């Protein structure tokens, strides 16, 4: 009987981990429109914290909307590495 409890616990734990990782992956594939996103939405991008999110918002207020996703690199401190890891998640529409 003890062995079945252990097996059941292990199986339940594995199922829980798979369910949680699926939810996290789904959140990380959501597109972020850099022309309309809030700080809370922008920080979902990798390597973008609150200060860079604020810089993105200030940049678009001062310069108008981004025309293409790679224009995010015009924001001070955001370079090719940050763009490359986020390029599939950034939109401008």
Secondary structure, DSSP 8 states (H G I E B T S, - for coil): -HHHHHHHHHHHHHHHHHHHHHHHHHHHT--EETTT--HHHHTTSTT--HHHHHHHHHHHHHH---SSGGGGGGSTT--HHHHHHHTTTEE--
